[in-house]
Amino acid sequence: MPAAIAARYIGALSRAILEGPVRLALLSFALLLLAIAMARAETGTLTLALGGREQRFTAAELLARPDAATITVADDVSYKRAMTYRAVPLLALIGAASEVDTLEARASDGFVSQIPMALVAKGANGGSIAWIAVEDAGAPWPPLPGKDVSAGPFYLVWEHPQRSKVGTELWPYQTVAITGVESPAHRWPQMRVADDLAADVPARRGQAVFTTQCMPCHRMKGAGAADVGPDLGQPMNPTQYLTAEGLRALIRNPKAVRTWPQQQMPAFDQKALPDADLDAVIAYLAHMAQR
């Protein structure tokens, strides 16, 4: 129900209360409808905050842009199949943002991707191309596998993700905001490995993998912006209560280790997280447990 209709409904009920006996429950129900309508209206806009300037876009506004195009993603990470979208190129949408180091893309469920601006910029030079796919209310997308909602109304997708080795966690669906920020390691020094650690030590590589593949859901000693999963640095680091074998099994297939009704963590197969990256993440966690 649109917010305007809900508001008119409340007005009518209010007049009815003055004119005669009407159950208070009806008014409460109308207020609930209005709250739902307002919440939907908020998720129906995409906020872009770059260089001190904040812009808000509706789906209709983005679909009406002259650079909106029809794209096909051959192997969509979220839908796990080929998908065709109307979309706007992310580089064109953010414009001149050379001073931005990282794009923080926040989803409505608390998932937050930290996307290097350098990765997005590669799209102009033969790399993977980032798009904001926009769901048309007149042609809604199908529900996500195992869910009763779609990836819309805004979904950050990539064409040719293999060109720049785009991680599976850099595809935030139901995106509500994109903000230009400092890199995670600069914003949150507590997540960094020791400065004297050699460049070829797995833990240093693990920090980069953690930032891309783990930080969208988890924090490290308070570092991060996501609210989906637990902090992996406090009060205890998982390497302090799980064996390396157990932790590796949990990351590869969480449901094979333990399950619960509200479990959200996906399985990270070889394609999403090669063995070398998995080993590096575990080395990073072990290193951070000592800091």
ZISUL-V20414 format. One record per helix or strand. SS is the DSSP state (2 for helix, 1 for strand). FROM is the first residue (numbers start at 1). TO is the last residue. Records with the same first field share a line. If there is no record, write none. Layout:
BEGIN
SS=FROM-TO, FROM-TO
END
This chain:
BEGIN
2=3-19, 24-43, 59-63, 90-94, 117-125, 161-163, 184-187, 189-191, 202-214, 238-240, 244-252, 254-257, 275-289
1=45-50, 53-58, 69-73, 83-89, 102-107, 112-116, 129-134, 136-136, 139-139, 154-159, 175-181, 220-220, 223-223
END
